[in-house]
Amino acid sequence: MDSSVSIDLQPRDGGKVGPGASAPPYSTYTYTSPAQGFPVQQPPRDFVLWSLFNTIFCNVCCLGFTALVFSFKARDRKVLGDTDGAGSYGKTAKCLNIAVLVLSLLTVILIIILVATGAVAGLHAAQQGNQNRINYRFNYGN
């Protein structure tokens, strides 16, 4: 007697997309066939990967982490079927990600400018020191 149990996880209709297709239980999006002239409704975006990248690499003023929180909220709303709430949280996450990206780029540009001007000022001070040493004929132990 065989007591093994198997569960078939494939969709009942073979994974068809269209008006007669069965969607997973967590999906509330209506799929219509493009051949019938109706556009397919796209689920709202949640920007989780972009938020995760900004949290790890560009977390200016913790805005990257805040964008990640809103992205997770958008994903949760999308799973629950609340497309309006998911769209709202997704737009907020997108705006925060754009703000983080802009602030990070401005910070990098500012650091490059400060390092470049500091290097030029340092070279100028070293040149001036060498010129003073030659002009006044100081002997620094040589």
The 8 nearest C-alpha neighbors of each residue, nearest first, counted from 0:
[[1, 2, 3, 4, 5, 6, 7, 8],
 [0, 2, 3, 4, 5, 6, 7, 8],
 [3, 1, 0, 4, 5, 6, 7, 8],
 [4, 2, 1, 5, 0, 6, 7, 8],
 [3, 5, 2, 6, 1, 7, 0, 8],
 [6, 4, 7, 3, 8, 2, 1, 9],
 [5, 7, 8, 4, 9, 3, 10, 11],
 [6, 8, 9, 5, 10, 11, 4, 13],
 [9, 7, 6, 10, 11, 5, 23, 13],
 [8, 10, 7, 11, 13, 14, 12, 6],
 [11, 9, 13, 12, 14, 8, 21, 23],
 [10, 12, 13, 9, 21, 14, 20, 8],
 [11, 13, 10, 14, 15, 20, 21, 9],
 [12, 14, 10, 11, 15, 9, 20, 21],
 [15, 13, 10, 12, 16, 20, 11, 9],
 [16, 14, 20, 13, 12, 17, 21, 19],
 [17, 15, 20, 14, 30, 18, 32, 19],
 [16, 18, 32, 31, 20, 19, 30, 15],
 [17, 19, 31, 20, 30, 32, 16, 29],
 [20, 18, 17, 21, 16, 15, 12, 31],
 [21, 19, 17, 16, 15, 18, 12, 22],
 [20, 22, 19, 23, 12, 10, 11, 15],
 [21, 23, 26, 20, 24, 27, 25, 10],
 [22, 24, 26, 25, 21, 10, 27, 20],
 [25, 23, 26, 22, 27, 21, 78, 79],
 [26, 24, 23, 78, 27, 79, 80, 22],
 [27, 25, 23, 24, 28, 22, 80, 78],
 [26, 28, 80, 29, 25, 24, 22, 79],
 [29, 27, 26, 30, 40, 42, 80, 41],
 [28, 30, 27, 31, 40, 39, 18, 26],
 [29, 31, 39, 17, 28, 18, 40, 32],
 [32, 30, 17, 39, 18, 37, 33, 29],
 [31, 33, 17, 34, 35, 37, 18, 30],
 [32, 34, 36, 35, 37, 38, 31, 39],
 [35, 33, 32, 36, 37, 31, 38, 17],
 [36, 34, 33, 32, 37, 31, 38, 17],
 [37, 35, 33, 34, 38, 32, 31, 39],
 [36, 38, 33, 35, 31, 32, 39, 34],
 [39, 37, 33, 40, 36, 31, 32, 30],
 [38, 40, 31, 30, 41, 37, 33, 32],
 [41, 39, 38, 42, 30, 29, 28, 31],
 [40, 42, 39, 43, 28, 44, 38, 30],
 [41, 43, 44, 40, 28, 82, 77, 86],
 [44, 42, 86, 85, 41, 45, 82, 89],
 [45, 43, 89, 46, 42, 86, 73, 85],
 [44, 46, 89, 70, 73, 47, 74, 43],
 [47, 45, 49, 48, 70, 44, 50, 93],
 [48, 46, 50, 70, 49, 45, 51, 67],
 [49, 47, 51, 50, 46, 52, 53, 67],
 [48, 50, 52, 51, 46, 47, 53, 96],
 [51, 49, 67, 53, 47, 48, 52, 66],
 [50, 52, 48, 54, 53, 49, 47, 67],
 [53, 51, 49, 55, 50, 54, 56, 48],
 [54, 52, 57, 63, 50, 56, 51, 55],
 [55, 53, 63, 58, 51, 64, 52, 56],
 [54, 56, 52, 53, 57, 51, 58, 63],
 [55, 57, 53, 54, 52, 58, 51, 63],
 [58, 56, 53, 59, 54, 103, 55, 99],
 [57, 59, 63, 54, 61, 53, 62, 56],
 [58, 60, 61, 57, 62, 99, 103, 63],
 [59, 61, 62, 58, 63, 99, 64, 57],
 [62, 60, 58, 64, 59, 63, 65, 54],
 [63, 61, 65, 64, 60, 59, 58, 66],
 [64, 62, 54, 58, 53, 66, 61, 65],
 [63, 65, 67, 54, 61, 66, 62, 68],
 [66, 64, 62, 68, 67, 63, 69, 61],
 [67, 65, 92, 63, 69, 64, 68, 95],
 [66, 68, 50, 70, 64, 65, 69, 51],
 [69, 67, 65, 71, 70, 66, 72, 64],
 [70, 68, 72, 66, 92, 71, 67, 88],
 [71, 69, 67, 73, 45, 47, 72, 68],
 [70, 72, 74, 68, 73, 69, 75, 67],
 [71, 73, 69, 75, 70, 74, 76, 68],
 [74, 72, 85, 88, 70, 76, 71, 89],
 [73, 75, 77, 71, 72, 76, 45, 70],
 [76, 74, 72, 78, 77, 73, 71, 79],
 [77, 75, 85, 79, 73, 81, 78, 74],
 [76, 78, 74, 80, 85, 75, 79, 81],
 [77, 79, 75, 80, 76, 25, 74, 26],
 [80, 78, 76, 77, 81, 75, 25, 26],
 [79, 81, 77, 27, 78, 82, 76, 26],
 [80, 82, 76, 84, 83, 79, 77, 85],
 [81, 83, 85, 84, 80, 77, 86, 43],
 [84, 82, 86, 85, 81, 87, 76, 43],
 [83, 85, 87, 86, 81, 82, 76, 88],
 [86, 84, 73, 76, 82, 88, 77, 87],
 [85, 87, 89, 83, 43, 84, 88, 82],
 [86, 88, 84, 90, 89, 85, 83, 91],
 [89, 87, 73, 91, 85, 90, 69, 86],
 [88, 90, 45, 86, 92, 73, 87, 91],
 [91, 89, 93, 87, 92, 88, 86, 94],
 [90, 92, 88, 94, 93, 89, 95, 87],
 [93, 91, 66, 89, 95, 69, 90, 94],
 [92, 94, 90, 96, 91, 95, 89, 97],
 [95, 93, 97, 91, 96, 92, 90, 98],
 [94, 96, 98, 92, 97, 93, 66, 99],
 [97, 95, 93, 99, 98, 94, 92, 66],
 [96, 98, 100, 94, 95, 99, 101, 93],
 [97, 99, 95, 101, 96, 100, 102, 94],
 [100, 98, 96, 102, 97, 101, 103, 62],
 [99, 101, 97, 103, 98, 102, 96, 104],
 [100, 102, 104, 98, 103, 99, 105, 97],
 [103, 101, 105, 99, 104, 100, 98, 106],
 [104, 102, 106, 100, 105, 101, 57, 99],
 [103, 105, 107, 101, 106, 102, 100, 108],
 [106, 104, 102, 108, 103, 107, 109, 101],
 [107, 105, 103, 109, 104, 108, 102, 110],
 [106, 108, 110, 104, 109, 105, 111, 103],
 [107, 109, 111, 105, 106, 110, 104, 112],
 [110, 108, 106, 112, 107, 111, 105, 113],
 [109, 111, 113, 107, 112, 108, 114, 106],
 [110, 112, 108, 114, 109, 113, 115, 107],
 [113, 111, 109, 115, 110, 114, 116, 108],
 [114, 112, 110, 116, 115, 111, 117, 109],
 [113, 115, 117, 111, 112, 116, 118, 110],
 [114, 116, 112, 118, 117, 113, 111, 119],
 [117, 115, 119, 113, 118, 114, 120, 112],
 [116, 118, 114, 120, 119, 115, 113, 121],
 [117, 119, 121, 115, 116, 120, 114, 122],
 [118, 120, 116, 122, 121, 117, 123, 115],
 [121, 119, 123, 117, 118, 122, 116, 124],
 [122, 120, 118, 124, 123, 119, 117, 125],
 [123, 121, 125, 119, 124, 120, 126, 118],
 [122, 124, 120, 126, 121, 125, 119, 127],
 [125, 123, 127, 121, 126, 122, 128, 120],
 [126, 124, 128, 122, 127, 123, 121, 129],
 [127, 125, 123, 129, 128, 124, 122, 130],
 [126, 128, 130, 124, 125, 129, 123, 131],
 [127, 129, 125, 131, 126, 130, 124, 132],
 [130, 128, 132, 126, 131, 127, 125, 133],
 [129, 131, 127, 133, 132, 128, 134, 126],
 [132, 130, 134, 128, 133, 129, 135, 127],
 [131, 133, 129, 130, 137, 135, 134, 136],
 [132, 134, 136, 130, 131, 135, 129, 137],
 [135, 133, 131, 132, 136, 130, 137, 129],
 [134, 136, 132, 137, 133, 131, 130, 138],
 [137, 135, 133, 134, 132, 138, 131, 139],
 [138, 136, 132, 135, 139, 133, 134, 131],
 [137, 139, 140, 141, 136, 132, 135, 133],
 [140, 138, 141, 137, 132, 136, 133, 129],
 [139, 141, 138, 137, 136, 132, 133, 135],
 [140, 139, 138, 137, 136, 132, 133, 129]]
